[in-house]
């Protein structure tokens, strides 16, 4: 998928916030060991400057992996989820005017895959519901401008400059990185 396209650049202006901005108590993208190593090597910065840890209960771990098949095995080494660090309610790599400042190939796989998600039945869709109009999406929060503007999945894919095949390829790459993460290894 491409970097922040026109839809991502317009999202904060039209919806009030982007997917890189979260409400208090919410967490950003889940990171694998491979994501952390790739970002660390690119930035030449210690991981603690961009990684947060969230400790989950056993029930939360089971629920997380049950709802997100690409993350099955993530918690094999313990109930800790690594996420992108926040600063002032946004990802530390988020620039409100430009979007993500990381090159596309360095970004976490979860970010490159967003907003697409594989469901437990193996089908692919988007992670959020559609509100039907921009005003409703603004009021609700957590919306995606591409989803709001599109009339079908092909239009959402086009808005992100990607294809179904590319989404599935990234999904397979994420599943492999998660598997390695659960074993405690970088790819």
Number of C-alpha atoms within 10 A of each C-alpha: 18 12 17 18 14 11 16 20 17 19 19 20 12 15 20 15 20 23 22 22 22 18 12 8 6 9 22 21 18 21 25 28 18 19 22 23 17 17 20 17 13 12 12 10 11 13 16 12 12 19 18 18 16 13 12 15 11 12 9 12 20 14 11 16 16 14 14 14 17 24 21 18 17 26 21 15 11 12 18 16 19 20 20 24 20 21 12 9 16 21 22 18 17 18 12 17 10 12 21 20 15 15 12 15 13 18 19 22 22 20 17 21 20 16 20 22 21 18 16 13 8 11 8 16 14 17 16 13 13 18 17 13 11 17 11 14 20 18 12 11 16 19 25 28 25 22 23 18 16 16 11 10 17 12 15 23 20 14 19 21 14 16 15 14 9 14 21 16 13 18 22 13 14 23 19 15 24 28 22 18 23 20 15 14 13 17 14
